[in-house]
Structures are given as structure tokens and as C-alpha cells.
Amino acid sequence: MVLPLLEPCQPKPLPGTLASTSPAVARMLRRWNFKEGSGLGPRGKGIVAPVQAVVQQNQHTGIGYSQKAAYENGLPDKPPVVQEEWRRRCEDLCRALALEEECCEKTIAALRDMMEEDDSSVETADALAAIVESKKVFKEERTPGMWKATLPSSTRKYIVEEVIKPAMAAEAQEWKPSWDPDCHHWLRPWIPLIGHLPEDLYDTVESKILARAGECDYHDVVSPWKDYMHPTQWNTFTRRHILPMLTRLVEELMFTPPKQIDPSFHTAMLWAPLVPVQDVVSILEEELFFDRYEDSLRHWLQSGAKPPLSEAVAWCTGWKNLFTPELLAKNAWSRVWMLS
């Protein structure tokens, strides 16, 4: 029996590469200086994978139609959308590789500027030669960290101490979080070489972040620092500022069935992924969240309104949908559901 010849299986191009789109779009992106592996937008923080089309289940509805929840109870009728793990890792990998190339180009530009300013030292010339030579690794298959590993330790130390830190110290003083919340211009491009925020700049950064407390963009300003700070720095920051805020939000939370008016828990769950999940569980227990939830539910069910079972179930499900995936993985909701 002769088997038919099969076409060789071609792997799909990675999201964020020009090969993953049409030739016309690829030409347009090249004109806009798009770097493969980075996200869309001027800061390269946008989506990497294309938006997937979703087929409407109801063929008689138009664009923008969405079925309303059975009960307008002020709670989400669907759980939070969790990005597929493989897709998240792929996008993180693409961004990390693109950031290394950006760091390399920024370092070359800084060293050349130093040489043009009459810095003709041997260290600067050697560092520039080493960085230019390291660009060869970008033409090969690589993983994050391989580019940094190609640089001699003496070169890395010289660049960090004589190029990066002096520039960052000056730019940190001028940093305005409202204009550059993700530190795209003065910190993020150097992360592949320095790893995290230098310790001597922590106080400056902390004071500038806190100046945005209470503003609508406060979460956007704070959240990137989970990746930019050293774990010890981030632990200090969260215990000083985020955990007390979460405690206050849960403490002041009011349960108002049949319609939740108080948005405190929505806000708390927005901040929860920035801190260890066990700390959030401890706050819920210490502030008697579960007991207060049970009391409010019992009072509502035993009141004169006597809600139907379907409305009560929608209320309980809505609260479950507010919990972050990390809390659900810790079975933090199981006690609430059991009480319900």
C-alpha cells in the first residue's frame, strides 16, 4: 500500500512578527519603525497577538449587541477573562526579546554620545566595541538573558556604573508619572542590563508615585513597578501602601443586596494581583468579610422581600465573579459559596 505524500508541517509564525500578517500590513509597519516582538502603540505595550473574531450565537442581532444579565444587581454576570497561559508566555517572551534589542541600541547611542563629548577613554571604546559585537546574537535563536551573557562582566559593570546609573539619577528627578507611567523613557529600556530599580533611587520613585495617590491613574502608575523593583523593594512598598489600602477598602465595604452599590470590593480586586494572594486572604479573614457577607445574605433572604432562588443565586455568583483567579485557586470563595 502506497501512502500519499504529506506536505511538511510548517509552524505558525509567532505573534508580533511581520510574517504573521499580510505583506501590505508588514510594509506599513516597517515604515512606522515597528520592531518585531514588541506590542502595538508608541510605547510598544499594546497587544502582540491579533484580536480573535467571535461568532455571534444569535444570528438575528447586530454589532455591539450583548445580552443583559437577568438581574441588574451591580455585580458581574461573568467571571474575569483569564488569558491562556501559553499566549501570555509567548507575549512575555516576545516583549523581553524586543526589550533586549532596545536596550542594546540605547546603550550604543549613549556610548557614542560619550565619545563625541571628548570621552576618549579606553573603557568607553572597549565597551562600545563589545556592545556592537554582541548584536550578532540577535540574528540567532535565543532566550532572554543570552544577550547580556555575551558581554564581559567588566563591560557590564562599566556600562551600569558609568552610563546607566548617572543617566537614571538625573532622569528620575524629572520623571512625571502622569506623562510616563510605565517609565518607558528612563527605566524600562535599561532593565535587561540593570535588572531592577537601583536602591539609591527608591525613595525618589516612592515619593513621586505617592504624589499620584487618589488620582484616577494611580493604579496604572503603581502596577508596572511590580516588575521594575527588586522583590525586597516591592515588598516594602506593598506593605507600606497597598496592603493598608486593601484593608481599608474591605473594612469599609457595605453589602447592599439586592443591588451592590458600594464599589469598594471592585477596587480591592483590581489591586489584589499586585500583592501575595495569602495576604489578601488574611485581610478578608481579619476584616470578617465572610461573616459580614453571610449576615447580609441571611438578612436579605429572611426579609419581607423574599427574593426568588434564581435572584439569590445570581447575587452569590456575582460575588464569586468578583474574586481574582488567584483567590479562586486558593479556594477563598469556597467558604462564601458554602455559606450561601
Disulfide bonds with the S-S distance in Angstrom:
none
